[in-house]
């Protein structure tokens, strides 16, 4: 549970429409972060409660939308292969999180006022 959910404060959710059928939002970014953390599309999907197929389709959609890979296959040895973020994918996550932080900071007074209006 994040800080916003724990405190009951509102939080801003950012979805970026990059083009027709090419969007980036919190779910895809969490998937990319999960791949970075777990080294596997399947493990990242499981951690988020989604099927491998759904996770793979989201990765493929991002790769196609950006025109270059956000995730790269990792050649396996004894333990098998996996996946990792490409340097480009890591930059996508970093820029999304920076935009999210900037938008949240800018929206904070308005969100606080919305809370006040509801009291």
C-alpha positions as CSV (number, residue, x, y, z in Angstrom):
1,X,0.0,0.0,0.0
2,X,1.4,3.4,-1.0
3,X,1.5,6.5,1.2
4,X,-1.6,8.0,-0.4
5,X,-3.6,4.9,0.2
6,X,-2.3,4.6,3.8
7,X,-3.1,8.2,4.7
8,X,-6.3,8.5,2.7
9,X,-4.9,11.4,0.8
10,X,-5.8,11.7,-2.9
11,X,-3.1,10.8,-5.4
12,X,-2.7,11.6,-9.0
13,X,-2.5,8.9,-11.6
14,X,-0.7,9.7,-14.8
15,X,-1.4,8.2,-18.2
16,X,0.5,9.5,-21.2
17,X,-1.1,9.2,-24.6
18,X,1.9,9.0,-26.9
19,X,0.0,8.3,-30.1
20,X,-2.8,6.3,-31.5
21,X,-2.9,3.0,-29.5
22,X,0.3,3.9,-27.7
23,X,-0.2,4.8,-24.1
24,X,2.0,4.6,-21.0
25,X,0.5,4.5,-17.6
26,X,1.1,3.2,-14.1
27,X,0.3,-0.4,-14.9
28,X,2.8,-0.7,-17.7
29,X,5.5,1.2,-15.7
30,X,4.9,-1.1,-12.7
31,X,5.4,-4.1,-15.1
32,X,8.7,-2.6,-16.4
33,X,9.8,-2.0,-12.8
34,X,8.8,-5.6,-12.0
35,X,10.8,-7.0,-14.9
36,X,13.8,-4.9,-13.6
37,X,13.4,-6.3,-10.1
38,X,12.6,-10.0,-11.0
39,X,14.6,-10.4,-14.2
40,X,11.6,-12.1,-15.8
41,X,8.4,-11.1,-17.6
42,X,6.6,-14.1,-16.1
43,X,7.7,-13.3,-12.5
44,X,6.9,-9.6,-12.9
45,X,3.4,-10.5,-14.3
46,X,2.8,-12.9,-11.4
47,X,3.8,-10.2,-8.9
48,X,1.2,-7.9,-10.4
49,X,-1.5,-10.6,-10.6
50,X,-1.5,-10.9,-14.4
51,X,-0.9,-13.8,-16.7
52,X,2.4,-14.2,-18.6
53,X,0.4,-13.7,-21.8
54,X,-1.0,-10.4,-20.7
55,X,2.5,-9.2,-19.5
56,X,4.1,-10.3,-22.7
57,X,1.4,-8.5,-24.8
58,X,2.0,-5.3,-22.8
59,X,5.7,-5.5,-23.4
60,X,5.2,-6.2,-27.1
61,X,2.8,-3.2,-27.3
62,X,5.4,-1.0,-25.7
63,X,8.2,-2.2,-27.9
64,X,6.0,-1.6,-31.0
65,X,4.8,1.8,-29.8
66,X,8.2,3.1,-29.0
67,X,9.7,1.5,-32.1
68,X,12.5,-0.1,-30.1
69,X,12.7,-2.5,-27.3
70,X,12.0,-1.5,-23.7
71,X,12.7,-5.1,-22.6
72,X,15.5,-7.4,-23.8
73,X,15.8,-11.1,-23.6
74,X,18.6,-12.3,-21.3
75,X,20.4,-15.4,-22.6
76,X,20.0,-18.2,-20.1
77,X,22.6,-20.5,-18.7
78,X,21.8,-23.3,-16.3
79,X,18.9,-21.5,-14.7
80,X,17.4,-20.5,-18.0
81,X,16.9,-17.1,-19.6
82,X,15.0,-14.1,-18.4
83,X,14.4,-10.5,-19.3
84,X,15.8,-7.1,-18.4
85,X,15.0,-3.6,-19.2
86,X,17.0,-2.2,-22.1
87,X,18.8,1.1,-21.4
88,X,16.0,2.7,-23.3
89,X,13.4,1.0,-21.2
90,X,15.1,2.2,-18.0
91,X,15.0,5.7,-19.4
92,X,11.3,5.4,-20.2
93,X,10.6,4.4,-16.5
94,X,12.8,7.2,-15.2
95,X,11.1,9.8,-17.4
96,X,7.6,8.6,-16.5
97,X,8.4,8.7,-12.8
98,X,9.9,12.2,-13.1
99,X,6.8,13.4,-15.0
100,X,4.6,11.7,-12.4
101,X,6.4,13.4,-9.5
102,X,6.3,16.8,-11.2
103,X,2.6,16.4,-12.0
104,X,1.8,15.3,-8.4
105,X,3.7,18.3,-6.9
106,X,1.9,20.7,-9.2
107,X,-1.5,19.2,-8.5
108,X,-1.0,18.9,-4.7
109,X,-2.8,22.2,-3.7
110,X,-5.7,21.4,-6.0
111,X,-6.0,17.8,-4.6
112,X,-5.9,19.2,-1.1
113,X,-8.7,21.6,-1.9
114,X,-10.8,18.7,-3.4
115,X,-10.3,16.9,0.0
116,X,-11.5,20.1,1.8
117,X,-14.5,20.3,-0.4
118,X,-15.5,16.8,0.5
119,X,-15.3,17.4,4.2
